[in-house]
Amino acid sequence: MRMYLLALNPTDSVSEGFLPAARRLGLDVTLLTDRPQAHRRLAPDVEVLECDVRDFRAVVTRIATHHPADAVFTNSDHLQTQAALAAAYFGLPGKDWRAALRTKDKAEMRRHLARAGADTVWSAELAAGQDPVPLAALPVPYPCVIKPREGVASEDVVLAGNTAELLARCAEIQARRPGEALVVEEYLAGELRTLETLGDGRLRHVLGGFRTEVSPPPYFIETRLTYVPEHPAPVVSQVLAQLDALGVGFGACHTEFVVHEGRARIIEVNYRAIGDQCDLMLRELLGIPLFEHVLRTHLGEPLPAELGARTGGRARVDYPCADSAGTLVAAPPATDLTVGGVRLAYRPLREVGERHPLHRTNRDYLGALRTVGADQEAVDRAATAFLTEHRWEFTP
């Protein structure tokens, strides 16, 4: 059976998760990408074809002129709609392209949730190149959040406390992203959480979630995610009802939301598996073939009624982060160790000797530390000790 996998830049989720899972399932994989050389270096045994994967018409043509497809899959935020359209064109299992589009387009997500009566958040859309000055005449609730309409990874997501800040931040983001639309919306107060789900369009499993810590305002860089086996049932029900309203229920989904006084409100829906090594940690923590399950749904196979996931485990992921521009001159190497029954895996995300500007997004991550154990206090102690004992040093 042949699976076409759509990708932009290489990610750990694909190279360490989905490609090995596809091999274990005995699948022939053809990887379609606009960055073929990078993927060929990392996966020399995989067939890699160049393709303008952002254009669903190019994807359909590439598949139609190559080997017949049994599945079309992507774990990229940017390519869900394209993969869904290509799968639908060839009559293959996949996500509803409309659900993929409305979760990617943050303005349409807000409109759709409001139309469905699921949740109403004040928001306004600023078209690409549109002068932000007219926003000053709108009843914007301050503080408000400005974000790219189809952005990812908290890139150019910023808090504004008044009209002057709103107009200035919009102009700054537009200068960096001249071809992109922006969304301005009310700031949703509360504890930031995630919900991880896996469905086959008929059955949906909740895999738990995370409690997320972010950098101080005005930016929203995720610095630590702590695994939560079960959010309160009323909270989960509220989030799932909003996902149902959006039409989300096939394959993996990573949903970010806040809880305030018992009310759960979605921040954004990433219609794919959680990334930044949290998916790799989930696989270890739960002891299930997570990536295989995701791929099987795209092959049309039903999920089992019970996943057989381990319970009782605790985990967190920490992201040492650059706080200034410069060259990284010292950092710990990739490390795997066990301390008092707690397993730690550190993976560098930036090489020593690399120079970078300060992005104020997860592009500032220097590494990812995955810590897994049976007791949260032991996990926290081990992670804190590792982060305290190691240094990440820069020169301007």
C-alpha atoms as a printed R data frame, in Angstrom:
    type eleno elety resid chain resno       x      y       z
1   ATOM     1    CA   MET     A     1   0.000  0.000   0.000
2   ATOM     2    CA   ARG     A     2   1.250  3.464  -0.862
3   ATOM     3    CA   MET     A     3   0.890  6.544   1.311
4   ATOM     4    CA   TYR     A     4   1.633 10.026   0.051
5   ATOM     5    CA   LEU     A     5   2.948 12.185   2.878
6   ATOM     6    CA   LEU     A     6   2.876 15.967   2.390
7   ATOM     7    CA   ALA     A     7   5.491 18.041   4.208
8   ATOM     8    CA   LEU     A     8   7.203 21.424   4.258
9   ATOM     9    CA   ASN     A     9  10.315 21.551   6.452
10  ATOM    10    CA   PRO     A    10  11.456 18.349   8.202
11  ATOM    11    CA   THR     A    11  10.082 17.816  11.721
12  ATOM    12    CA   ASP     A    12  10.752 15.348  14.526
13  ATOM    13    CA   SER     A    13   7.113 14.243  14.298
14  ATOM    14    CA   VAL     A    14   7.666 13.023  10.738
15  ATOM    15    CA   SER     A    15  11.275 11.780  10.922
16  ATOM    16    CA   GLU     A    16  11.027 10.105  14.349
17  ATOM    17    CA   GLY     A    17   7.317  9.359  14.455
18  ATOM    18    CA   PHE     A    18   5.362  8.917  11.248
19  ATOM    19    CA   LEU     A    19   8.047  7.621   8.879
20  ATOM    20    CA   PRO     A    20   9.213  4.847  11.257
21  ATOM    21    CA   ALA     A    21   5.551  4.005  11.904
22  ATOM    22    CA   ALA     A    22   4.918  3.737   8.158
23  ATOM    23    CA   ARG     A    23   7.884  1.351   7.857
24  ATOM    24    CA   ARG     A    24   6.532 -0.811  10.672
25  ATOM    25    CA   LEU     A    25   3.171 -0.939   8.884
26  ATOM    26    CA   GLY     A    26   4.894 -2.041   5.685
27  ATOM    27    CA   LEU     A    27   3.774  1.032   3.728
28  ATOM    28    CA   ASP     A    28   5.489  2.392   0.646
29  ATOM    29    CA   VAL     A    29   5.851  6.126   1.310
30  ATOM    30    CA   THR     A    30   6.180  8.874  -1.260
31  ATOM    31    CA   LEU     A    31   6.982 12.179   0.406
32  ATOM    32    CA   LEU     A    32   5.817 15.267  -1.485
33  ATOM    33    CA   THR     A    33   7.536 18.506  -0.477
34  ATOM    34    CA   ASP     A    34   8.773 21.854  -1.719
35  ATOM    35    CA   ARG     A    35  12.046 21.226   0.162
36  ATOM    36    CA   PRO     A    36  13.234 17.891  -1.249
37  ATOM    37    CA   GLN     A    37  16.938 18.147  -0.415
38  ATOM    38    CA   ALA     A    38  16.359 18.570   3.317
39  ATOM    39    CA   HIS     A    39  14.129 15.487   3.433
40  ATOM    40    CA   ARG     A    40  16.459 13.393   1.285
41  ATOM    41    CA   ARG     A    41  19.308 14.062   3.716
42  ATOM    42    CA   LEU     A    42  17.228 12.935   6.691
43  ATOM    43    CA   ALA     A    43  15.381 10.038   5.032
44  ATOM    44    CA   PRO     A    44  17.562  8.641   2.226
45  ATOM    45    CA   ASP     A    45  15.458  5.462   2.050
46  ATOM    46    CA   VAL     A    46  12.200  7.334   1.352
47  ATOM    47    CA   GLU     A    47  11.029  8.336  -2.120
48  ATOM    48    CA   VAL     A    48  10.950 12.158  -2.089
49  ATOM    49    CA   LEU     A    49   9.356 14.125  -4.935
50  ATOM    50    CA   GLU     A    50   9.387 17.874  -5.354
51  ATOM    51    CA   CYS     A    51   5.927 19.418  -5.401
52  ATOM    52    CA   ASP     A    52   4.267 22.737  -4.642
53  ATOM    53    CA   VAL     A    53   2.427 21.157  -1.728
54  ATOM    54    CA   ARG     A    54   0.670 24.397  -0.777
55  ATOM    55    CA   ASP     A    55  -1.342 24.086  -4.019
56  ATOM    56    CA   PHE     A    56  -3.837 21.202  -3.865
57  ATOM    57    CA   ARG     A    57  -3.986 21.127  -7.673
58  ATOM    58    CA   ALA     A    58  -0.256 20.454  -7.859
59  ATOM    59    CA   VAL     A    59  -0.640 17.705  -5.249
60  ATOM    60    CA   VAL     A    60  -3.447 16.036  -7.207
61  ATOM    61    CA   THR     A    61  -1.407 16.190 -10.427
62  ATOM    62    CA   ARG     A    62   1.735 14.771  -8.784
63  ATOM    63    CA   ILE     A    63  -0.194 11.824  -7.359
64  ATOM    64    CA   ALA     A    64  -2.220 11.231 -10.535
65  ATOM    65    CA   THR     A    65   0.952 11.022 -12.624
66  ATOM    66    CA   HIS     A    66   2.781  8.711 -10.205
67  ATOM    67    CA   HIS     A    67   1.825  5.509  -8.389
68  ATOM    68    CA   PRO     A    68  -1.810  4.955  -7.332
69  ATOM    69    CA   ALA     A    69  -2.504  6.183  -3.810
70  ATOM    70    CA   ASP     A    70  -3.985  4.280  -0.881
71  ATOM    71    CA   ALA     A    71  -3.721  7.236   1.510
72  ATOM    72    CA   VAL     A    72  -2.824 10.921   1.561
73  ATOM    73    CA   PHE     A    73  -1.564 12.263   4.879
74  ATOM    74    CA   THR     A    74   0.142 15.266   6.407
75  ATOM    75    CA   ASN     A    75   1.018 16.396   9.922
76  ATOM    76    CA   SER     A    76   1.696 19.963   8.805
77  ATOM    77    CA   ASP     A    77  -0.544 22.783  10.047
78  ATOM    78    CA   HIS     A    78  -0.183 24.467   6.672
79  ATOM    79    CA   LEU     A    79  -1.142 21.495   4.505
80  ATOM    80    CA   GLN     A    80  -4.221 19.944   6.132
81  ATOM    81    CA   THR     A    81  -6.694 21.426   3.652
82  ATOM    82    CA   GLN     A    82  -4.552 20.429   0.676
83  ATOM    83    CA   ALA     A    83  -4.185 16.846   1.931
84  ATOM    84    CA   ALA     A    84  -7.901 16.612   2.679
85  ATOM    85    CA   LEU     A    85  -8.828 17.872  -0.802
86  ATOM    86    CA   ALA     A    86  -6.409 15.462  -2.481
87  ATOM    87    CA   ALA     A    87  -7.732 12.521  -0.443
88  ATOM    88    CA   ALA     A    88 -11.312 13.472  -1.329
89  ATOM    89    CA   TYR     A    89 -10.413 13.775  -5.015
90  ATOM    90    CA   PHE     A    90  -9.054 10.226  -5.105
91  ATOM    91    CA   GLY     A    91 -11.885  8.853  -2.954
92  ATOM    92    CA   LEU     A    92  -9.600  8.065  -0.020
93  ATOM    93    CA   PRO     A    93 -10.232  8.353   3.736
94  ATOM    94    CA   GLY     A    94  -9.369 11.738   5.164
95  ATOM    95    CA   LYS     A    95 -10.468 14.827   7.002
96  ATOM    96    CA   ASP     A    96 -13.358 16.955   5.800
97  ATOM    97    CA   TRP     A    97 -11.567 19.732   3.890
98  ATOM    98    CA   ARG     A    98 -14.057 22.263   5.248
99  ATOM    99    CA   ALA     A    99 -13.158 21.356   8.834
100 ATOM   100    CA   ALA     A   100  -9.466 21.527   7.932
101 ATOM   101    CA   LEU     A   101  -9.945 24.989   6.440
102 ATOM   102    CA   ARG     A   102 -12.042 26.405   9.268
103 ATOM   103    CA   THR     A   103  -9.538 25.265  11.913
104 ATOM   104    CA   LYS     A   104  -6.575 26.676   9.988
105 ATOM   105    CA   ASP     A   105  -8.279 30.022   9.291
106 ATOM   106    CA   LYS     A   106  -8.603 31.535  12.758
107 ATOM   107    CA   ALA     A   107 -11.083 34.210  11.630
108 ATOM   108    CA   GLU     A   108 -13.370 31.621  10.036
109 ATOM   109    CA   MET     A   109 -13.065 29.437  13.130
110 ATOM   110    CA   ARG     A   110 -14.412 32.299  15.268
111 ATOM   111    CA   ARG     A   111 -17.224 33.011  12.800
112 ATOM   112    CA   HIS     A   112 -18.199 29.350  12.564
113 ATOM   113    CA   LEU     A   113 -18.245 28.770  16.324
114 ATOM   114    CA   ALA     A   114 -20.416 31.867  16.744
115 ATOM   115    CA   ARG     A   115 -22.831 30.782  13.983
116 ATOM   116    CA   ALA     A   116 -23.100 27.346  15.585
117 ATOM   117    CA   GLY     A   117 -23.826 28.868  18.996
118 ATOM   118    CA   ALA     A   118 -20.794 27.071  20.443
119 ATOM   119    CA   ASP     A   119 -18.864 30.157  21.572
120 ATOM   120    CA   THR     A   120 -18.651 33.827  20.672
121 ATOM   121    CA   VAL     A   121 -15.375 35.705  20.864
122 ATOM   122    CA   TRP     A   122 -15.061 39.332  19.751
123 ATOM   123    CA   SER     A   123 -12.811 39.396  16.707
124 ATOM   124    CA   ALA     A   124 -12.029 41.398  13.595
125 ATOM   125    CA   GLU     A   125 -10.121 40.459  10.464
126 ATOM   126    CA   LEU     A   126  -7.526 42.668   8.791
127 ATOM   127    CA   ALA     A   127  -6.975 41.702   5.160
128 ATOM   128    CA   ALA     A   128  -3.465 41.461   3.750
129 ATOM   129    CA   GLY     A   129  -2.185 44.969   3.111
130 ATOM   130    CA   GLN     A   130  -5.226 46.629   4.724
131 ATOM   131    CA   ASP     A   131  -4.541 49.804   6.711
132 ATOM   132    CA   PRO     A   132  -5.056 49.002  10.417
133 ATOM   133    CA   VAL     A   133  -6.198 52.576  11.265
134 ATOM   134    CA   PRO     A   134  -9.947 51.763  10.887
135 ATOM   135    CA   LEU     A   135  -9.554 49.316  13.788
136 ATOM   136    CA   ALA     A   136  -9.407 52.366  16.075
137 ATOM   137    CA   ALA     A   137 -13.092 53.018  15.389
138 ATOM   138    CA   LEU     A   138 -14.161 49.510  16.416
139 ATOM   139    CA   PRO     A   139 -15.237 48.516  19.965
140 ATOM   140    CA   VAL     A   140 -12.067 46.511  20.533
141 ATOM   141    CA   PRO     A   141 -12.002 44.966  24.042
142 ATOM   142    CA   TYR     A   142  -8.621 45.653  25.624
143 ATOM   143    CA   PRO     A   143  -6.352 43.904  26.177
144 ATOM   144    CA   CYS     A   144  -6.639 42.206  22.813
145 ATOM   145    CA   VAL     A   145  -4.547 39.686  20.915
146 ATOM   146    CA   ILE     A   146  -3.176 40.190  17.405
147 ATOM   147    CA   LYS     A   147  -2.192 37.113  15.402
148 ATOM   148    CA   PRO     A   148  -1.701 36.031  11.782
149 ATOM   149    CA   ARG     A   149  -4.961 34.552  10.518
150 ATOM   150    CA   GLU     A   150  -3.210 31.332   9.470
151 ATOM   151    CA   GLY     A   151  -0.148 31.468  11.715
152 ATOM   152    CA   VAL     A   152   1.467 28.771  13.854
153 ATOM   153    CA   ALA     A   153   3.760 28.412  16.858
154 ATOM   154    CA   SER     A   154   2.833 31.775  18.432
155 ATOM   155    CA   GLU     A   155   4.706 33.530  15.623
156 ATOM   156    CA   ASP     A   156   3.770 37.224  15.657
157 ATOM   157    CA   VAL     A   157   1.121 36.642  18.324
158 ATOM   158    CA   VAL     A   158   1.183 39.642  20.639
159 ATOM   159    CA   LEU     A   159  -0.947 41.334  23.306
160 ATOM   160    CA   ALA     A   160  -1.989 44.981  22.915
161 ATOM   161    CA   GLY     A   161  -3.254 47.049  25.828
162 ATOM   162    CA   ASN     A   162  -4.629 50.053  23.993
163 ATOM   163    CA   THR     A   163  -5.345 51.481  20.551
164 ATOM   164    CA   ALA     A   164  -1.869 52.903  20.034
165 ATOM   165    CA   GLU     A   165  -0.288 49.513  20.773
166 ATOM   166    CA   LEU     A   166  -2.822 47.761  18.549
167 ATOM   167    CA   LEU     A   167  -2.065 49.930  15.526
168 ATOM   168    CA   ALA     A   168   1.689 49.793  16.102
169 ATOM   169    CA   ARG     A   169   1.780 45.988  16.501
170 ATOM   170    CA   CYS     A   170  -0.398 45.468  13.416
171 ATOM   171    CA   ALA     A   171   1.907 47.668  11.338
172 ATOM   172    CA   GLU     A   172   4.984 45.796  12.597
173 ATOM   173    CA   ILE     A   173   3.531 42.374  11.775
174 ATOM   174    CA   GLN     A   174   2.352 43.552   8.354
175 ATOM   175    CA   ALA     A   175   5.877 44.761   7.580
176 ATOM   176    CA   ARG     A   176   7.192 41.252   8.328
177 ATOM   177    CA   ARG     A   177   4.259 39.459   6.679
178 ATOM   178    CA   PRO     A   178   3.070 41.698   3.822
179 ATOM   179    CA   GLY     A   179   0.972 38.999   2.169
180 ATOM   180    CA   GLU     A   180  -0.874 37.733   5.242
181 ATOM   181    CA   ALA     A   181  -4.180 38.628   6.862
182 ATOM   182    CA   LEU     A   182  -4.376 39.289  10.608
183 ATOM   183    CA   VAL     A   183  -6.957 38.614  13.294
184 ATOM   184    CA   VAL     A   184  -7.607 40.875  16.279
185 ATOM   185    CA   GLU     A   185  -9.597 39.251  19.066
186 ATOM   186    CA   GLU     A   186 -10.419 39.639  22.713
187 ATOM   187    CA   TYR     A   187  -7.937 38.225  25.183
188 ATOM   188    CA   LEU     A   188  -9.345 35.090  26.789
189 ATOM   189    CA   ALA     A   189  -8.292 34.910  30.423
190 ATOM   190    CA   GLY     A   190  -7.734 31.604  32.187
191 ATOM   191    CA   GLU     A   191  -5.413 28.648  32.614
192 ATOM   192    CA   LEU     A   192  -3.938 27.537  29.303
193 ATOM   193    CA   ARG     A   193  -4.488 23.850  28.578
194 ATOM   194    CA   THR     A   194  -4.459 21.418  25.660
195 ATOM   195    CA   LEU     A   195  -6.609 18.439  24.732
196 ATOM   196    CA   GLU     A   196  -5.155 15.639  22.616
197 ATOM   197    CA   THR     A   197  -7.640 13.531  20.672
198 ATOM   198    CA   LEU     A   198  -7.565 10.711  18.147
199 ATOM   199    CA   GLY     A   199 -10.578  9.731  16.065
200 ATOM   200    CA   ASP     A   200 -11.604  7.755  13.015
201 ATOM   201    CA   GLY     A   201 -14.760  9.733  12.198
202 ATOM   202    CA   ARG     A   202 -16.856  7.285  14.222
203 ATOM   203    CA   LEU     A   203 -15.000  6.868  17.506
204 ATOM   204    CA   ARG     A   204 -12.914  9.455  19.343
205 ATOM   205    CA   HIS     A   205 -10.357  8.779  22.068
206 ATOM   206    CA   VAL     A   206  -9.157 11.482  24.453
207 ATOM   207    CA   LEU     A   207  -5.461 10.965  25.189
208 ATOM   208    CA   GLY     A   208  -5.308 13.470  28.025
209 ATOM   209    CA   GLY     A   209  -3.769 16.889  27.637
210 ATOM   210    CA   PHE     A   210  -1.255 19.357  28.950
211 ATOM   211    CA   ARG     A   211  -1.074 22.331  31.261
212 ATOM   212    CA   THR     A   212   0.895 24.961  29.374
213 ATOM   213    CA   GLU     A   213   3.171 27.647  30.771
214 ATOM   214    CA   VAL     A   214   4.019 30.615  28.581
215 ATOM   215    CA   SER     A   215   6.424 33.543  28.659
216 ATOM   216    CA   PRO     A   216   5.370 36.851  30.238
217 ATOM   217    CA   PRO     A   217   3.198 39.150  28.080
218 ATOM   218    CA   PRO     A   218   3.064 40.610  25.534
219 ATOM   219    CA   TYR     A   219   4.290 37.382  23.867
220 ATOM   220    CA   PHE     A   220   3.020 33.813  24.170
221 ATOM   221    CA   ILE     A   221   6.012 31.479  23.904
222 ATOM   222    CA   GLU     A   222   5.294 28.034  25.351
223 ATOM   223    CA   THR     A   223   8.068 27.219  27.822
224 ATOM   224    CA   ARG     A   224   6.754 24.085  29.567
225 ATOM   225    CA   LEU     A   225   3.977 21.554  29.045
226 ATOM   226    CA   THR     A   226   3.003 19.273  31.927
227 ATOM   227    CA   TYR     A   227   0.931 16.207  31.138
228 ATOM   228    CA   VAL     A   228  -2.579 16.029  32.599
229 ATOM   229    CA   PRO     A   229  -4.088 12.512  32.353
230 ATOM   230    CA   GLU     A   230  -7.648 13.817  32.695
231 ATOM   231    CA   HIS     A   231  -9.032 17.321  32.617
232 ATOM   232    CA   PRO     A   232 -12.316 17.731  34.565
233 ATOM   233    CA   ALA     A   233 -15.139 16.009  32.696
234 ATOM   234    CA   PRO     A   234 -17.250 19.193  32.256
235 ATOM   235    CA   VAL     A   235 -14.238 20.942  30.716
236 ATOM   236    CA   VAL     A   236 -13.572 18.083  28.284
237 ATOM   237    CA   SER     A   237 -17.256 18.018  27.304
238 ATOM   238    CA   GLN     A   238 -17.195 21.727  26.487
239 ATOM   239    CA   VAL     A   239 -14.094 21.414  24.319
240 ATOM   240    CA   LEU     A   240 -15.399 18.346  22.493
241 ATOM   241    CA   ALA     A   241 -18.703 20.127  21.804
242 ATOM   242    CA   GLN     A   242 -16.778 22.974  20.159
243 ATOM   243    CA   LEU     A   243 -14.722 20.496  18.120
244 ATOM   244    CA   ASP     A   244 -17.953 18.815  17.020
245 ATOM   245    CA   ALA     A   245 -19.287 22.193  15.915
246 ATOM   246    CA   LEU     A   246 -16.158 22.649  13.803
247 ATOM   247    CA   GLY     A   247 -16.502 19.165  12.294
248 ATOM   248    CA   VAL     A   248 -13.265 17.894  13.841
249 ATOM   249    CA   GLY     A   249 -13.091 14.176  14.573
250 ATOM   250    CA   PHE     A   250 -10.774 12.374  12.161
251 ATOM   251    CA   GLY     A   251  -7.162 11.515  12.899
252 ATOM   252    CA   ALA     A   252  -5.100 13.413  15.465
253 ATOM   253    CA   CYS     A   253  -6.018 16.824  16.836
254 ATOM   254    CA   HIS     A   254  -4.210 19.153  19.242
255 ATOM   255    CA   THR     A   255  -6.550 21.766  20.740
256 ATOM   256    CA   GLU     A   256  -5.426 24.717  22.844
257 ATOM   257    CA   PHE     A   257  -7.964 26.262  25.200
258 ATOM   258    CA   VAL     A   258  -8.300 28.241  28.411
259 ATOM   259    CA   VAL     A   259 -10.411 27.493  31.462
260 ATOM   260    CA   HIS     A   260 -11.804 30.377  33.496
261 ATOM   261    CA   GLU     A   261 -14.369 29.850  36.269
262 ATOM   262    CA   GLY     A   262 -15.228 26.454  34.817
263 ATOM   263    CA   ARG     A   263 -15.752 27.713  31.269
264 ATOM   264    CA   ALA     A   264 -13.573 26.267  28.512
265 ATOM   265    CA   ARG     A   265 -12.902 28.430  25.441
266 ATOM   266    CA   ILE     A   266 -10.821 27.391  22.460
267 ATOM   267    CA   ILE     A   267  -7.752 29.446  21.582
268 ATOM   268    CA   GLU     A   268  -6.900 27.486  18.442
269 ATOM   269    CA   VAL     A   269  -7.304 24.065  16.891
270 ATOM   270    CA   ASN     A   270  -4.296 22.373  15.330
271 ATOM   271    CA   TYR     A   271  -5.817 19.555  13.289
272 ATOM   272    CA   ARG     A   272  -2.775 17.259  13.623
273 ATOM   273    CA   ALA     A   273  -0.726 15.583  16.320
274 ATOM   274    CA   ILE     A   274   0.885 17.790  18.935
275 ATOM   275    CA   GLY     A   275   4.486 18.590  18.013
276 ATOM   276    CA   ASP     A   276   7.695 19.904  19.554
277 ATOM   277    CA   GLN     A   277   8.451 16.353  20.807
278 ATOM   278    CA   CYS     A   278   5.304 16.124  22.935
279 ATOM   279    CA   ASP     A   279   3.939 13.474  20.566
280 ATOM   280    CA   LEU     A   280   7.108 11.402  21.031
281 ATOM   281    CA   MET     A   281   6.690 11.737  24.779
282 ATOM   282    CA   LEU     A   282   3.006 10.745  24.596
283 ATOM   283    CA   ARG     A   283   3.932  7.574  22.751
284 ATOM   284    CA   GLU     A   284   6.380  6.655  25.497
285 ATOM   285    CA   LEU     A   285   4.123  7.700  28.360
286 ATOM   286    CA   LEU     A   286   0.992  5.920  27.138
287 ATOM   287    CA   GLY     A   287   2.801  2.909  25.710
288 ATOM   288    CA   ILE     A   288   0.681  2.803  22.557
289 ATOM   289    CA   PRO     A   289   1.611  2.812  18.847
290 ATOM   290    CA   LEU     A   290   0.359  6.381  18.552
291 ATOM   291    CA   PHE     A   291   1.778  7.172  15.123
292 ATOM   292    CA   GLU     A   292   0.584  3.864  13.667
293 ATOM   293    CA   HIS     A   293  -2.933  4.541  14.946
294 ATOM   294    CA   VAL     A   294  -2.965  7.925  13.206
295 ATOM   295    CA   LEU     A   295  -1.759  6.453   9.920
296 ATOM   296    CA   ARG     A   296  -4.240  3.576  10.088
297 ATOM   297    CA   THR     A   297  -7.162  6.014  10.258
298 ATOM   298    CA   HIS     A   298  -5.955  7.516   6.962
299 ATOM   299    CA   LEU     A   299  -5.875  4.008   5.490
300 ATOM   300    CA   GLY     A   300  -9.531  3.626   6.402
301 ATOM   301    CA   GLU     A   301  -9.013  1.289   9.353
302 ATOM   302    CA   PRO     A   302 -11.220  1.784  12.440
303 ATOM   303    CA   LEU     A   303  -9.616  2.546  15.764
304 ATOM   304    CA   PRO     A   304  -9.924 -0.089  18.492
305 ATOM   305    CA   ALA     A   305 -12.585  0.525  21.116
306 ATOM   306    CA   GLU     A   306  -9.808  0.510  23.731
307 ATOM   307    CA   LEU     A   307  -6.293  1.754  23.023
308 ATOM   308    CA   GLY     A   308  -4.783 -0.081  26.000
309 ATOM   309    CA   ALA     A   309  -2.916  3.020  27.123
310 ATOM   310    CA   ARG     A   310  -0.897  2.885  30.321
311 ATOM   311    CA   THR     A   311  -2.278  4.987  33.158
312 ATOM   312    CA   GLY     A   312  -0.611  6.551  36.157
313 ATOM   313    CA   GLY     A   313   2.378  8.016  34.323
314 ATOM   314    CA   ARG     A   314   3.481 11.609  34.680
315 ATOM   315    CA   ALA     A   315   5.558 13.748  32.333
316 ATOM   316    CA   ARG     A   316   6.552 17.206  31.241
317 ATOM   317    CA   VAL     A   317   8.440 18.839  28.402
318 ATOM   318    CA   ASP     A   318  10.680 21.878  28.961
319 ATOM   319    CA   TYR     A   319  12.059 24.196  26.295
320 ATOM   320    CA   PRO     A   320  15.213 26.139  27.197
321 ATOM   321    CA   CYS     A   321  14.767 29.317  25.205
322 ATOM   322    CA   ALA     A   322  17.055 32.066  23.919
323 ATOM   323    CA   ASP     A   323  16.355 35.455  25.472
324 ATOM   324    CA   SER     A   324  18.573 37.454  23.136
325 ATOM   325    CA   ALA     A   325  20.008 37.372  19.642
326 ATOM   326    CA   GLY     A   326  23.478 35.950  19.225
327 ATOM   327    CA   THR     A   327  25.647 32.897  18.614
328 ATOM   328    CA   LEU     A   328  25.165 29.804  20.748
329 ATOM   329    CA   VAL     A   329  28.660 28.940  22.048
330 ATOM   330    CA   ALA     A   330  27.893 26.315  24.710
331 ATOM   331    CA   ALA     A   331  25.009 23.878  25.239
332 ATOM   332    CA   PRO     A   332  24.487 20.294  26.404
333 ATOM   333    CA   PRO     A   333  24.559 17.525  23.790
334 ATOM   334    CA   ALA     A   334  21.748 15.073  23.119
335 ATOM   335    CA   THR     A   335  21.324 13.124  26.336
336 ATOM   336    CA   ASP     A   336  19.363 10.095  27.533
337 ATOM   337    CA   LEU     A   337  19.521  9.132  31.194
338 ATOM   338    CA   THR     A   338  17.502  7.623  34.011
339 ATOM   339    CA   VAL     A   339  17.571  9.175  37.477
340 ATOM   340    CA   GLY     A   340  15.699  7.481  40.310
341 ATOM   341    CA   GLY     A   341  13.335  5.749  37.919
342 ATOM   342    CA   VAL     A   342  12.678  8.952  35.946
343 ATOM   343    CA   ARG     A   343  13.646  8.932  32.266
344 ATOM   344    CA   LEU     A   344  15.035 12.102  30.704
345 ATOM   345    CA   ALA     A   345  15.681 12.724  27.014
346 ATOM   346    CA   TYR     A   346  17.237 16.010  25.948
347 ATOM   347    CA   ARG     A   347  17.439 16.913  22.257
348 ATOM   348    CA   PRO     A   348  19.193 20.058  20.977
349 ATOM   349    CA   LEU     A   349  17.131 22.154  18.590
350 ATOM   350    CA   ARG     A   350  19.949 24.561  17.779
351 ATOM   351    CA   GLU     A   351  23.549 23.663  17.007
352 ATOM   352    CA   VAL     A   352  26.487 25.217  18.853
353 ATOM   353    CA   GLY     A   353  27.982 27.842  16.558
354 ATOM   354    CA   GLU     A   354  24.654 28.882  15.015
355 ATOM   355    CA   ARG     A   355  23.731 32.542  15.054
356 ATOM   356    CA   HIS     A   356  20.088 33.572  15.253
357 ATOM   357    CA   PRO     A   357  18.030 36.701  15.741
358 ATOM   358    CA   LEU     A   358  15.462 36.776  18.546
359 ATOM   359    CA   HIS     A   359  12.116 35.639  17.113
360 ATOM   360    CA   ARG     A   360   9.956 35.637  20.271
361 ATOM   361    CA   THR     A   361   8.412 32.342  19.115
362 ATOM   362    CA   ASN     A   362   9.312 28.673  19.433
363 ATOM   363    CA   ARG     A   363  12.045 29.380  16.888
364 ATOM   364    CA   ASP     A   364  13.936 30.603  19.952
365 ATOM   365    CA   TYR     A   365  13.905 27.097  21.454
366 ATOM   366    CA   LEU     A   366  17.408 25.806  22.128
367 ATOM   367    CA   GLY     A   367  16.337 22.278  22.964
368 ATOM   368    CA   ALA     A   368  13.572 20.067  24.288
369 ATOM   369    CA   LEU     A   369  13.766 18.109  27.526
370 ATOM   370    CA   ARG     A   370  11.280 15.233  27.856
371 ATOM   371    CA   THR     A   371  10.903 13.868  31.390
372 ATOM   372    CA   VAL     A   372   8.755 10.811  32.136
373 ATOM   373    CA   GLY     A   373   8.133  8.963  35.393
374 ATOM   374    CA   ALA     A   374   5.488  7.564  37.717
375 ATOM   375    CA   ASP     A   375   5.356 10.490  40.154
376 ATOM   376    CA   GLN     A   376   4.966 14.175  39.285
377 ATOM   377    CA   GLU     A   377   7.189 15.397  42.113
378 ATOM   378    CA   ALA     A   378   9.996 13.072  41.003
379 ATOM   379    CA   VAL     A   379   9.542 14.194  37.396
380 ATOM   380    CA   ASP     A   380   9.688 17.847  38.427
381 ATOM   381    CA   ARG     A   381  12.802 17.336  40.560
382 ATOM   382    CA   ALA     A   382  14.655 15.516  37.793
383 ATOM   383    CA   ALA     A   383  13.745 18.091  35.142
384 ATOM   384    CA   THR     A   384  14.643 21.034  37.376
385 ATOM   385    CA   ALA     A   385  17.987 19.448  38.272
386 ATOM   386    CA   PHE     A   386  18.878 18.890  34.599
387 ATOM   387    CA   LEU     A   387  17.984 22.453  33.634
388 ATOM   388    CA   THR     A   388  19.920 23.852  36.613
389 ATOM   389    CA   GLU     A   389  23.031 21.772  36.010
390 ATOM   390    CA   HIS     A   390  23.402 22.680  32.337
391 ATOM   391    CA   ARG     A   391  24.149 25.968  30.634
392 ATOM   392    CA   TRP     A   392  23.243 27.538  27.318
393 ATOM   393    CA   GLU     A   393  25.666 30.384  26.610
394 ATOM   394    CA   PHE     A   394  25.641 33.071  23.910
395 ATOM   395    CA   THR     A   395  27.909 35.707  22.491
396 ATOM   396    CA   PRO     A   396  26.308 38.838  20.997
